[in-house]
Amino acid sequence: MYRIKTVQTPPLWETLLITAAIVSIISTSIILFESSPHVPLVISLLLLCIYGIAKGVPYKTLEEGIIEGAKSGMGAVFIFFFIGVLIATWMLGGTIPTLMYSGLELVTPSFYFAVVFIITSVIGIAVGSSLTTVATVGVAFIGISEAVDVSLAITAGAIVSGSFFGDKMSPLSDTTNMASSILKVDLFDHIKNMMGTTIPAFVITLLIFVFISPKLTDANFGKMVEFQNGLIDTGLVSWYNGVIPLVVLIVLSIKKVPAILTLAAGSLAAVIMALFHSTPSLENLFRILMGGFVSETGVEAIDSLLTRGGINGMLFTIGLVLLALSMGGLLFTLGIIPRLLASIEHLLNKVFSVIFASALTAVGINVLIGEQYLSILLTGETYRMSYEKVGLAKKNLARVAEDAGTVINPLVPWSVCGVFITTVLGVPTLEYLPFAFFCLLSPILTLMFGYTGWTLTYEPIKKKKSPSVGATG
């Protein structure tokens, strides 16, 4: 049933003890001691190895589990390399500075956070990638918020909410395609079915951002104009710098060109744009691709914002991905996760209990392992028969996997998305978490609708065939 072979079935008390120890190590280290998530993950890996050896599992088997876990993240690792290159080139070519300048033009006195949420939602749907949206348009809005002196935490919450709404509802999204393909649900049926919970979450989130948006004063707009002038002085702002690389990215995404090729083409377009306002040497270009773009305008606010990107800038996230997935591999090899799931199987006999358990599993895997793809995959594989048993259509399970899986990952400080967003936006996960209203509302609404039966789709319960009369054993 699972991709990684389980070599033992531990008693439930051991499973609960190991799980509680890992969650305690990770959460205490990050929240109480403000540690980098890499350190508690390494400690947790060591704990699992010691536990495995104590149970008589050969070290070679443990090593194979670690490698198998890390394998599933290699696709993401290469994408992160290219996102780092994209950010650096979009700074060099003027794409992100131009988006910042244009975004400032859209700022209104009363509805700033709502504007951020709507624009990131639209770009997220067009691009089909939450992390790409965060790394491009999101970075631009963080710069705007610094310019107009409003909360970076709330801005990041609006960016995350919009980006993950767009990712979830886009036919180009890898998580959306994964959820539909695992359960063999038509992609557009899956997206249409998600609207039952996603549209109410979007509307409520929009209203909240409208309500909490600050009333920008003349002083705010004065800072904004000053910031715009500073951007123009960089020589990076022009319509073609902002439009052409973004159009390349969107068009190739719509044509379903592989993510790495799309990101590479977007980066190349930005490098070409750079030739119109400067002629970087190959030596300097390679240095920027590796170490990121360095702004040297002399204006501290602009330099701190525009200095970012590059392959080096992604190594922190890449290290976390590999460590988290390696730990996930060990948790499967040692039977920890399969045993936890098996312990609740007898409770899955009613519609709400099945929906609650599957949502809790999706959230739990995000918290325990920090990987959204694994949360979707495992939730889909584990609860397929349970949904069938209570008469729920498979597309309900696909929706729950996204409502409680895809959008929860950015809220976990040690998760792939959480660390990526914190690295790119410069806002800690726990600071923007209370304001990522869309992500917080999605699992709540999926549970509420599961309890009430609203928007659920049913299908006839398949009964097991009983043996015919007179059949012999």
MARDOFI-932715 format. One record per residue (C-alpha): residue number from 1; x, y, z. Coordinates in nm, 4 decimals, decimal comma. Layout:
<rs>
[NUM; [X; Y; Z]]
...
</rs>
This chain:
<rs>
[1; [0,0000; 0,0000; 0,0000]]
[2; [0,2837; 0,2374; 0,0852]]
[3; [0,5741; 0,3316; -0,1380]]
[4; [0,8278; 0,2674; 0,1389]]
[5; [0,8279; -0,0870; 0,2792]]
[6; [0,7508; -0,1205; 0,6498]]
[7; [0,9818; -0,3668; 0,8299]]
[8; [0,7961; -0,3919; 1,1622]]
[9; [0,4613; -0,3303; 1,3304]]
[10; [0,5384; -0,1615; 1,6633]]
[11; [0,2932; -0,1606; 1,9557]]
[12; [0,0700; 0,1446; 1,9696]]
[13; [0,2228; 0,2800; 2,2911]]
[14; [0,5687; 0,2839; 2,1325]]
[15; [0,4304; 0,4575; 1,8256]]
[16; [0,2619; 0,7272; 2,0333]]
[17; [0,5723; 0,7744; 2,2480]]
[18; [0,8055; 0,8155; 1,9481]]
[19; [0,5593; 1,0503; 1,7746]]
[20; [0,5188; 1,2664; 2,0860]]
[21; [0,8973; 1,2787; 2,1320]]
[22; [0,9573; 1,3950; 1,7744]]
[23; [0,6834; 1,6597; 1,7845]]
[24; [0,8168; 1,7835; 2,1203]]
[25; [1,1768; 1,8012; 1,9961]]
[26; [1,0836; 1,9929; 1,6829]]
[27; [0,8263; 2,2296; 1,8335]]
[28; [1,0272; 2,3060; 2,1500]]
[29; [1,3488; 2,3703; 1,9567]]
[30; [1,1830; 2,6071; 1,7096]]
[31; [0,9322; 2,7882; 1,9305]]
[32; [1,1110; 2,7979; 2,2661]]
[33; [1,4759; 2,8108; 2,1609]]
[34; [1,4248; 2,9733; 1,8167]]
[35; [1,6411; 2,7062; 1,6549]]
[36; [1,6745; 2,6481; 1,2840]]
[37; [1,4436; 2,3522; 1,1976]]
[38; [1,7396; 2,1580; 1,0582]]
[39; [1,8854; 2,0900; 1,4039]]
[40; [1,5774; 1,9268; 1,5642]]
[41; [1,5211; 1,7274; 1,2453]]
[42; [1,8754; 1,5876; 1,2687]]
[43; [1,8145; 1,5050; 1,6381]]
[44; [1,4848; 1,3353; 1,5455]]
[45; [1,6590; 1,1334; 1,2733]]
[46; [1,9168; 1,0194; 1,5268]]
[47; [1,6413; 0,9267; 1,7757]]
[48; [1,4651; 0,7151; 1,5111]]
[49; [1,7923; 0,5408; 1,4189]]
[50; [1,8598; 0,4560; 1,7856]]
[51; [1,5023; 0,3296; 1,8238]]
[52; [1,5360; 0,1174; 1,5076]]
[53; [1,8666; -0,0366; 1,6172]]
[54; [1,7213; -0,1088; 1,9621]]
[55; [1,4355; -0,2926; 1,7908]]
[56; [1,6828; -0,5058; 1,5955]]
[57; [1,6446; -0,3322; 1,2588]]
[58; [1,9746; -0,3477; 1,0623]]
[59; [2,1386; -0,0099; 1,0101]]
[60; [2,1509; -0,0790; 0,6338]]
[61; [1,7705; -0,1020; 0,6333]]
[62; [1,7438; 0,2287; 0,8221]]
[63; [1,9805; 0,3907; 0,5728]]
[64; [1,7700; 0,2623; 0,2829]]
[65; [1,4602; 0,4139; 0,4456]]
[66; [1,6342; 0,7509; 0,4768]]
[67; [1,7394; 0,7394; 0,1100]]
[68; [1,3929; 0,6327; -0,0087]]
[69; [1,2377; 0,9205; 0,1823]]
[70; [1,4798; 1,1746; 0,0389]]
[71; [1,4267; 1,0438; -0,3166]]
[72; [1,0714; 1,1781; -0,3305]]
[73; [1,2009; 1,5311; -0,2783]]
[74; [1,4559; 1,5437; -0,5580]]
[75; [1,2083; 1,6965; -0,8022]]
[76; [1,1372; 1,9764; -0,5538]]
[77; [1,5110; 2,0248; -0,4917]]
[78; [1,5804; 2,0975; -0,8586]]
[79; [1,2799; 2,3306; -0,8774]]
[80; [1,4128; 2,5253; -0,5758]]
[81; [1,7497; 2,5667; -0,7501]]
[82; [1,5730; 2,7232; -1,0474]]
[83; [1,3482; 2,9423; -0,8289]]
[84; [1,6650; 3,0837; -0,6701]]
[85; [1,7987; 3,1602; -1,0175]]
[86; [1,4619; 3,3112; -1,1187]]
[87; [1,4557; 3,5524; -0,8232]]
[88; [1,8147; 3,6652; -0,8905]]
[89; [1,7548; 3,7209; -1,2625]]
[90; [1,4211; 3,8924; -1,2053]]
[91; [1,6033; 4,1373; -0,9797]]
[92; [1,8851; 4,1841; -1,2310]]
[93; [1,6459; 4,2246; -1,5224]]
[94; [1,4170; 4,4631; -1,3343]]
[95; [1,1088; 4,2401; -1,3327]]
[96; [1,0472; 4,2420; -0,9565]]
[97; [1,1377; 4,6140; -0,9160]]
[98; [0,8908; 4,6935; -1,1967]]
[99; [0,6202; 4,4805; -1,0336]]
[100; [0,6849; 4,6674; -0,7077]]
[101; [0,6521; 5,0031; -0,8814]]
[102; [0,3315; 4,8954; -1,0599]]
[103; [0,1879; 4,7507; -0,7404]]
[104; [0,2377; 5,0825; -0,5648]]
[105; [0,0227; 5,2419; -0,8337]]
[106; [-0,2645; 5,0076; -0,7369]]
[107; [-0,2501; 5,0882; -0,3665]]
[108; [-0,5687; 5,2550; -0,2418]]
[109; [-0,6160; 5,4393; 0,0892]]
[110; [-0,8579; 5,1845; 0,2384]]
[111; [-0,8219; 4,8331; 0,0919]]
[112; [-0,4495; 4,7586; 0,0734]]
[113; [-0,4477; 4,4052; 0,2187]]
[114; [-0,7501; 4,3092; 0,0102]]
[115; [-0,5649; 4,4261; -0,3038]]
[116; [-0,2635; 4,2118; -0,2079]]
[117; [-0,4884; 3,9104; -0,1548]]
[118; [-0,6745; 3,9496; -0,4860]]
[119; [-0,3654; 4,0096; -0,7011]]
[120; [-0,1715; 3,7148; -0,5561]]
[121; [-0,4824; 3,4969; -0,6037]]
[122; [-0,5054; 3,5856; -0,9727]]
[123; [-0,1328; 3,5361; -1,0336]]
[124; [-0,1427; 3,2088; -0,8392]]
[125; [-0,4183; 3,0706; -1,0640]]
[126; [-0,2348; 3,1868; -1,3783]]
[127; [0,1044; 3,0457; -1,2773]]
[128; [-0,0215; 2,7412; -1,0874]]
[129; [0,2518; 2,7653; -0,8248]]
[130; [0,2150; 2,9155; -0,4785]]
[131; [0,5906; 2,9344; -0,4198]]
[132; [0,6593; 3,1039; -0,7539]]
[133; [0,3863; 3,3597; -0,6755]]
[134; [0,5354; 3,4224; -0,3305]]
[135; [0,8870; 3,4535; -0,4727]]
[136; [0,7891; 3,7085; -0,7383]]
[137; [0,4727; 3,9109; -0,6765]]
[138; [0,4921; 3,8364; -0,3033]]
[139; [0,8402; 3,9832; -0,2755]]
[140; [0,7138; 4,2903; -0,4594]]
[141; [0,4305; 4,3432; -0,2099]]
[142; [0,6636; 4,3021; 0,0885]]
[143; [0,8662; 4,5878; -0,0587]]
[144; [0,5524; 4,7970; -0,1025]]
[145; [0,4498; 4,7331; 0,2598]]
[146; [0,7891; 4,8494; 0,3777]]
[147; [0,7451; 5,1616; 0,1644]]
[148; [0,4026; 5,2509; 0,3034]]
[149; [0,4903; 5,1410; 0,6590]]
[150; [0,2212; 4,8757; 0,7154]]
[151; [0,2424; 4,5379; 0,8908]]
[152; [0,4718; 4,2921; 0,7135]]
[153; [0,3120; 4,0027; 0,9038]]
[154; [-0,0382; 4,0832; 0,7752]]
[155; [0,1007; 4,1471; 0,4260]]
[156; [0,2698; 3,8065; 0,4306]]
[157; [-0,0571; 3,6522; 0,5525]]
[158; [-0,2408; 3,8065; 0,2566]]
[159; [0,0320; 3,6907; 0,0155]]
[160; [0,0230; 3,3346; 0,1495]]
[161; [-0,3583; 3,3271; 0,1460]]
[162; [-0,3799; 3,4486; -0,2142]]
[163; [-0,0927; 3,2345; -0,3421]]
[164; [-0,2325; 2,9134; -0,1957]]
[165; [-0,5863; 2,9922; -0,3105]]
[166; [-0,4480; 3,0321; -0,6629]]
[167; [-0,2357; 2,7178; -0,6360]]
[168; [-0,5305; 2,5152; -0,5080]]
[169; [-0,7738; 2,6280; -0,7799]]
[170; [-0,5352; 2,6264; -1,0773]]
[171; [-0,5441; 2,3403; -1,3314]]
[172; [-0,1684; 2,3989; -1,3656]]
[173; [-0,0952; 2,3252; -0,9988]]
[174; [0,1079; 2,0140; -0,9185]]
[175; [-0,0782; 1,9532; -0,5902]]
[176; [-0,4180; 1,9886; -0,7617]]
[177; [-0,3143; 1,7474; -1,0349]]
[178; [-0,1685; 1,5085; -0,7766]]
[179; [-0,4879; 1,4990; -0,5664]]
[180; [-0,7060; 1,4317; -0,8708]]
[181; [-0,4750; 1,1749; -1,0292]]
[182; [-0,4182; 0,9704; -0,7105]]
[183; [-0,7938; 0,9232; -0,6700]]
[184; [-0,8674; 0,9023; -1,0446]]
[185; [-1,0993; 1,2042; -1,0371]]
[186; [-1,1314; 1,4273; -1,3429]]
[187; [-0,9159; 1,7370; -1,2870]]
[188; [-1,1892; 1,9908; -1,3597]]
[189; [-1,4472; 1,7932; -1,1598]]
[190; [-1,2015; 1,8114; -0,8708]]
[191; [-1,1582; 2,1889; -0,9089]]
[192; [-1,5348; 2,2411; -0,9399]]
[193; [-1,5962; 2,0293; -0,6283]]
[194; [-1,3342; 2,2260; -0,4306]]
[195; [-1,5332; 2,5437; -0,4915]]
[196; [-1,7826; 2,4232; -0,2293]]
[197; [-1,5364; 2,5007; 0,0499]]
[198; [-1,2821; 2,7199; -0,1285]]
[199; [-1,5153; 2,9976; -0,2474]]
[200; [-1,6674; 3,0554; 0,1011]]
[201; [-1,3125; 3,0601; 0,2460]]
[202; [-1,2070; 3,3106; -0,0235]]
[203; [-1,5043; 3,5420; 0,0404]]
[204; [-1,4619; 3,5371; 0,4192]]
[205; [-1,0875; 3,6005; 0,3836]]
[206; [-1,1474; 3,8910; 0,1456]]
[207; [-1,3966; 4,0508; 0,3834]]
[208; [-1,1524; 4,0176; 0,6742]]
[209; [-0,8736; 4,1825; 0,4739]]
[210; [-1,1108; 4,4613; 0,3680]]
[211; [-1,2024; 4,5149; 0,7323]]
[212; [-0,8458; 4,5158; 0,8725]]
[213; [-0,6834; 4,7100; 0,5886]]
[214; [-0,5266; 5,0281; 0,7274]]
[215; [-0,6371; 5,3743; 0,6333]]
[216; [-0,3242; 5,4941; 0,4572]]
[217; [-0,2371; 5,8546; 0,5347]]
[218; [-0,0613; 6,1224; 0,3352]]
[219; [0,2558; 6,0284; 0,5218]]
[220; [0,2215; 5,6705; 0,3966]]
[221; [0,1774; 5,7903; 0,0409]]
[222; [0,4699; 6,0265; 0,0800]]
[223; [0,6910; 5,7316; 0,1742]]
[224; [0,5440; 5,5396; -0,1173]]
[225; [0,6329; 5,8127; -0,3667]]
[226; [0,9809; 5,8340; -0,2183]]
[227; [1,0182; 5,4576; -0,2564]]
[228; [0,8907; 5,4707; -0,6156]]
[229; [1,1463; 5,7383; -0,6987]]
[230; [1,4167; 5,5227; -0,5453]]
[231; [1,3099; 5,2311; -0,7648]]
[232; [1,3209; 5,4475; -1,0760]]
[233; [1,6692; 5,5659; -0,9819]]
[234; [1,7919; 5,2059; -0,9975]]
[235; [1,7364; 5,2140; -1,3742]]
[236; [1,5608; 4,8779; -1,3523]]
[237; [1,1996; 4,9918; -1,3885]]
[238; [1,0385; 4,9756; -1,7334]]
[239; [0,7227; 4,8188; -1,8711]]
[240; [0,9055; 4,5561; -2,0765]]
[241; [1,1167; 4,4483; -1,7782]]
[242; [0,7997; 4,3718; -1,5824]]
[243; [0,5745; 4,2375; -1,8563]]
[244; [0,7879; 4,0180; -2,0840]]
[245; [0,9419; 3,7744; -1,8278]]
[246; [0,6055; 3,7480; -1,6468]]
[247; [0,4219; 3,6758; -1,9741]]
[248; [0,6818; 3,4108; -2,0632]]
[249; [0,6260; 3,2450; -1,7249]]
[250; [0,2456; 3,2522; -1,7511]]
[251; [0,2270; 3,1380; -2,1163]]
[252; [0,4585; 2,8429; -2,0625]]
[253; [0,2671; 2,7490; -1,7459]]
[254; [-0,0613; 2,7525; -1,9400]]
[255; [0,0968; 2,5334; -2,2071]]
[256; [0,1957; 2,2908; -1,9296]]
[257; [0,5657; 2,3126; -2,0048]]
[258; [0,7586; 2,1367; -1,7221]]
[259; [0,8243; 2,3624; -1,4232]]
[260; [1,2045; 2,3594; -1,4537]]
[261; [1,1950; 2,4584; -1,8229]]
[262; [0,9360; 2,7281; -1,7483]]
[263; [1,1477; 2,8766; -1,4684]]
[264; [1,4591; 2,8594; -1,6881]]
[265; [1,2803; 3,0401; -1,9725]]
[266; [1,1539; 3,3085; -1,7326]]
[267; [1,5090; 3,3559; -1,6057]]
[268; [1,6523; 3,3764; -1,9567]]
[269; [1,3925; 3,6373; -2,0539]]
[270; [1,4948; 3,8488; -1,7534]]
[271; [1,8658; 3,8201; -1,8440]]
[272; [1,7814; 3,9427; -2,1956]]
[273; [1,5875; 4,2348; -2,0435]]
[274; [1,8969; 4,3183; -1,8371]]
[275; [2,0936; 4,3758; -2,1579]]
[276; [1,8718; 4,6776; -2,2335]]
[277; [1,9895; 4,8716; -1,9274]]
[278; [2,3270; 4,7114; -1,8498]]
[279; [2,5778; 4,4673; -1,9916]]
[280; [2,6717; 4,2271; -1,7135]]
[281; [2,9886; 4,0294; -1,7748]]
[282; [2,9616; 3,6524; -1,7736]]
[283; [3,1685; 3,6469; -1,4578]]
[284; [2,9282; 3,8841; -1,2836]]
[285; [2,6241; 3,6982; -1,4199]]
[286; [2,7497; 3,3663; -1,2836]]
[287; [2,8199; 3,5326; -0,9483]]
[288; [2,4611; 3,6643; -0,9375]]
[289; [2,3123; 3,3269; -1,0325]]
[290; [2,5029; 3,1621; -0,7495]]
[291; [2,5068; 3,4254; -0,4760]]
[292; [2,2034; 3,6340; -0,5699]]
[293; [2,1533; 3,9898; -0,6900]]
[294; [2,3186; 4,2605; -0,4790]]
[295; [2,1648; 4,6068; -0,4919]]
[296; [2,4069; 4,8978; -0,4372]]
[297; [2,1910; 5,2084; -0,4666]]
[298; [2,2974; 5,3435; -0,1280]]
[299; [1,9309; 5,3575; -0,0150]]
[300; [1,9124; 5,1042; 0,2685]]
[301; [1,5403; 5,0205; 0,2312]]
[302; [1,5743; 4,9466; -0,1396]]
[303; [1,9065; 4,7638; -0,1123]]
[304; [1,7823; 4,5342; 0,1646]]
[305; [1,4777; 4,4423; -0,0432]]
[306; [1,6436; 4,3942; -0,3820]]
[307; [1,9440; 4,1989; -0,2507]]
[308; [1,8235; 3,8406; -0,2696]]
[309; [1,7917; 3,5240; -0,4776]]
[310; [2,0530; 3,2905; -0,6214]]
[311; [2,1264; 2,9222; -0,5685]]
[312; [2,2887; 2,9920; -0,2304]]
[313; [1,9638; 3,1485; -0,1131]]
[314; [1,7827; 2,8186; -0,1655]]
[315; [2,0307; 2,5874; 0,0087]]
[316; [1,8641; 2,6415; 0,3471]]
[317; [1,5297; 2,5279; 0,2063]]
[318; [1,6814; 2,2399; 0,0089]]
[319; [1,8567; 2,1083; 0,3197]]
[320; [1,5283; 2,1188; 0,5077]]
[321; [1,3420; 1,9329; 0,2317]]
[322; [1,5943; 1,6499; 0,2336]]
[323; [1,6012; 1,6216; 0,6134]]
[324; [1,2210; 1,6280; 0,6500]]
[325; [1,1644; 1,3677; 0,3807]]
[326; [1,4448; 1,1495; 0,5170]]
[327; [1,2715; 1,1506; 0,8526]]
[328; [0,9469; 1,0626; 0,6780]]
[329; [1,1199; 0,7660; 0,5153]]
[330; [1,2322; 0,6384; 0,8556]]
[331; [0,8855; 0,6852; 1,0047]]
[332; [0,7468; 0,4572; 0,7337]]
[333; [1,0319; 0,2056; 0,7482]]
[334; [0,9870; 0,1661; 1,1242]]
[335; [0,6082; 0,1381; 1,0879]]
[336; [0,5306; 0,4495; 1,2948]]
[337; [0,2875; 0,6201; 1,0553]]
[338; [0,1198; 0,2982; 0,9280]]
[339; [0,0597; 0,1877; 1,2906]]
[340; [-0,0980; 0,5223; 1,3829]]
[341; [-0,3347; 0,4987; 1,0871]]
[342; [-0,4232; 0,1361; 1,1590]]
[343; [-0,5178; 0,2261; 1,5181]]
[344; [-0,8123; 0,4420; 1,4088]]
[345; [-0,9435; 0,2254; 1,1260]]
[346; [-1,2227; 0,0767; 1,3424]]
[347; [-1,3656; 0,4253; 1,4051]]
[348; [-1,4244; 0,4981; 1,0373]]
[349; [-1,7891; 0,3963; 1,0033]]
[350; [-1,9693; 0,7298; 0,9619]]
[351; [-1,9384; 1,0130; 0,7102]]
[352; [-1,8078; 1,2733; 0,9548]]
[353; [-1,5668; 1,0342; 1,1277]]
[354; [-1,4100; 0,9477; 0,7905]]
[355; [-1,3789; 1,3145; 0,6884]]
[356; [-1,2448; 1,4142; 1,0310]]
[357; [-0,9852; 1,1333; 1,0313]]
[358; [-0,8648; 1,2060; 0,6774]]
[359; [-0,8384; 1,5805; 0,7463]]
[360; [-0,6535; 1,5150; 1,0730]]
[361; [-0,4142; 1,2810; 0,8895]]
[362; [-0,3382; 1,5428; 0,6233]]
[363; [-0,2729; 1,8068; 0,8894]]
[364; [-0,0739; 1,5651; 1,1042]]
[365; [0,1612; 1,4606; 0,8248]]
[366; [0,2291; 1,8273; 0,7475]]
[367; [0,3117; 1,8910; 1,1129]]
[368; [0,5094; 1,5709; 1,1678]]
[369; [0,7008; 1,5562; 0,8396]]
[370; [0,6497; 1,9025; 0,6881]]
[371; [0,5780; 1,7749; 0,3357]]
[372; [0,2530; 1,8574; 0,1515]]
[373; [0,2958; 1,6090; -0,1341]]
[374; [0,3274; 1,3226; 0,1110]]
[375; [0,0218; 1,4452; 0,3025]]
[376; [-0,1884; 1,4348; -0,0168]]
[377; [-0,0488; 1,1011; -0,1312]]
[378; [-0,0845; 0,9233; 0,2021]]
[379; [-0,4293; 1,0655; 0,2799]]
[380; [-0,5582; 0,9657; -0,0634]]
[381; [-0,4185; 0,6123; -0,0486]]
[382; [-0,5205; 0,5451; 0,3117]]
[383; [-0,8834; 0,6606; 0,3114]]
[384; [-0,9997; 0,5645; -0,0385]]
[385; [-1,1800; 0,2500; 0,0838]]
[386; [-1,3196; 0,4260; 0,3914]]
[387; [-1,4910; 0,6910; 0,1784]]
[388; [-1,6277; 0,4194; -0,0480]]
[389; [-1,7569; 0,2279; 0,2566]]
[390; [-1,9716; 0,5220; 0,3783]]
[391; [-2,0947; 0,6128; 0,0294]]
[392; [-1,8848; 0,9248; -0,0333]]
[393; [-1,7573; 0,9960; -0,3846]]
[394; [-1,3803; 0,9983; -0,4282]]
[395; [-1,3775; 1,3670; -0,5173]]
[396; [-1,4748; 1,4441; -0,1573]]
[397; [-1,1512; 1,2823; -0,0410]]
[398; [-0,9532; 1,4754; -0,3041]]
[399; [-1,1041; 1,7979; -0,1681]]
[400; [-1,0277; 1,7126; 0,1941]]
[401; [-0,6674; 1,6244; 0,1029]]
[402; [-0,6248; 1,9753; -0,0398]]
[403; [-0,8273; 2,1628; 0,2245]]
[404; [-0,6283; 2,0056; 0,5085]]
[405; [-0,3068; 1,9196; 0,3265]]
[406; [-0,2014; 2,1656; 0,0565]]
[407; [-0,2888; 2,4859; 0,2439]]
[408; [-0,1615; 2,3759; 0,5876]]
[409; [0,2018; 2,3297; 0,4817]]
[410; [0,2869; 2,7049; 0,4787]]
[411; [0,1656; 2,7312; 0,8397]]
[412; [0,4218; 2,4822; 0,9750]]
[413; [0,7538; 2,6543; 1,0637]]
[414; [0,9680; 2,3491; 0,9751]]
[415; [0,7760; 2,2548; 0,6593]]
[416; [0,9045; 2,2938; 0,3040]]
[417; [0,6688; 2,5822; 0,2251]]
[418; [0,6995; 2,7440; 0,5679]]
[419; [1,0770; 2,7703; 0,5507]]
[420; [1,0738; 2,8751; 0,1842]]
[421; [0,8257; 3,1570; 0,2481]]
[422; [1,0117; 3,2779; 0,5566]]
[423; [1,3401; 3,2752; 0,3624]]
[424; [1,2004; 3,4615; 0,0613]]
[425; [0,9743; 3,7152; 0,2368]]
[426; [1,1840; 3,7624; 0,5496]]
[427; [0,8783; 3,7171; 0,7755]]
[428; [0,8840; 3,4274; 1,0284]]
[429; [0,6130; 3,1635; 0,9837]]
[430; [0,4680; 3,2140; 1,3315]]
[431; [0,4309; 3,5875; 1,2646]]
[432; [0,2246; 3,5553; 0,9455]]
[433; [0,0365; 3,2404; 1,0562]]
[434; [-0,2475; 3,4247; 1,2409]]
[435; [-0,3141; 3,6321; 0,9270]]
[436; [-0,3110; 3,3510; 0,6669]]
[437; [-0,6898; 3,3455; 0,6978]]
[438; [-0,7601; 3,1415; 0,3844]]
[439; [-0,5270; 2,8621; 0,4971]]
[440; [-0,6786; 2,8594; 0,8470]]
[441; [-1,0388; 2,8619; 0,7213]]
[442; [-1,0058; 2,5824; 0,4633]]
[443; [-0,9749; 2,2863; 0,7054]]
[444; [-1,2372; 2,4386; 0,9367]]
[445; [-1,4881; 2,4662; 0,6525]]
[446; [-1,4143; 2,1173; 0,5216]]
[447; [-1,4903; 1,9772; 0,8694]]
[448; [-1,8022; 2,1911; 0,9093]]
[449; [-1,9364; 2,0863; 0,5704]]
[450; [-1,8452; 1,7264; 0,6507]]
[451; [-2,0544; 1,7470; 0,9674]]
[452; [-2,3540; 1,9141; 0,8014]]
[453; [-2,3296; 1,7289; 0,4698]]
[454; [-2,3262; 2,0529; 0,2696]]
[455; [-2,1702; 2,0230; -0,0782]]
[456; [-2,0800; 1,6557; -0,0242]]
[457; [-2,1285; 1,4182; -0,3170]]
[458; [-2,2527; 1,0661; -0,2554]]
[459; [-2,2474; 0,7478; -0,4591]]
[460; [-2,4049; 0,4050; -0,4025]]
[461; [-2,2295; 0,1981; -0,1365]]
[462; [-2,0610; -0,1038; -0,2880]]
[463; [-2,1669; -0,4151; -0,1030]]
[464; [-1,9422; -0,7149; -0,0774]]
[465; [-2,0674; -1,0132; -0,2717]]
[466; [-2,1917; -1,2872; -0,0428]]
[467; [-2,1218; -1,6483; -0,1389]]
[468; [-2,3994; -1,8200; -0,3333]]
[469; [-2,6178; -2,0802; -0,1628]]
[470; [-2,4650; -2,4208; -0,1796]]
[471; [-2,1131; -2,2935; -0,2370]]
[472; [-1,8510; -2,5202; -0,0938]]
[473; [-1,5481; -2,4180; 0,1000]]
</rs>
